Amino acid sequence: MNFSLKLTFYVLNFKFLAKHLLLKIKISIFALKTKITKTFEKDILYIICSNDALYSL
């Protein structure tokens, strides 16, 4: 793999992780406000991130 391809991969991976972390924070705040269980919170995050990963392909 050449350098620019590796760099592109790392940047895209970082953007995905940053978006994932931001979503996790937003969902956690929403869960605290509405008293959602942790399992439901994880399910919501999984669905959103799975859809986001599919759209980014």
C-alpha positions as CSV (number, residue, x, y, z in Angstrom):
1,M,0.0,0.0,0.0
2,N,1.4,3.4,-0.9
3,F,1.6,6.2,1.6
4,S,-1.3,8.3,0.3
5,L,-3.6,5.3,0.3
6,K,-2.6,4.5,3.9
7,L,-3.2,8.2,4.9
8,T,-6.6,8.2,3.2
9,F,-7.5,5.1,5.1
10,Y,-6.4,6.5,8.4
11,V,-8.3,9.8,7.8
12,L,-11.5,8.0,6.9
13,N,-11.1,5.6,9.8
14,F,-10.5,8.6,12.2
15,K,-13.6,10.4,10.8
16,F,-15.7,7.3,11.3
17,L,-14.5,6.9,14.9
18,A,-15.0,10.6,15.7
19,K,-18.6,10.4,14.3
20,H,-19.2,7.2,16.3
21,L,-17.9,8.8,19.5
22,L,-20.1,11.9,18.9
23,L,-23.1,9.7,18.3
24,K,-22.4,7.8,21.5
25,I,-22.2,11.0,23.5
26,K,-25.5,12.3,22.0
27,I,-27.3,9.0,22.6
28,S,-25.9,8.8,26.2
29,I,-27.2,12.2,26.9
30,F,-30.6,11.3,25.4
31,A,-30.6,8.1,27.4
32,L,-30.0,10.0,30.6
33,K,-32.8,12.4,29.9
34,T,-35.3,9.8,29.0
35,K,-34.0,7.0,31.3
36,I,-33.5,4.5,28.5
37,T,-31.7,1.2,29.5
38,K,-28.1,0.6,28.5
39,T,-29.1,-2.3,26.3
40,F,-31.5,-0.2,24.3
41,E,-28.9,2.6,24.0
42,K,-26.4,0.1,22.6
43,D,-28.9,-1.2,20.1
44,I,-29.7,2.3,18.9
45,L,-26.0,3.0,18.5
46,Y,-25.4,-0.2,16.7
47,I,-28.2,0.4,14.2
48,I,-27.0,4.0,13.5
49,C,-23.4,3.1,13.1
50,S,-24.2,0.1,10.9
51,N,-26.3,2.3,8.6
52,D,-23.6,5.0,8.6
53,A,-21.0,2.4,7.6
54,L,-23.1,1.1,4.8
55,Y,-23.7,4.6,3.4
56,S,-20.0,5.5,3.6
57,L,-19.1,2.5,1.3
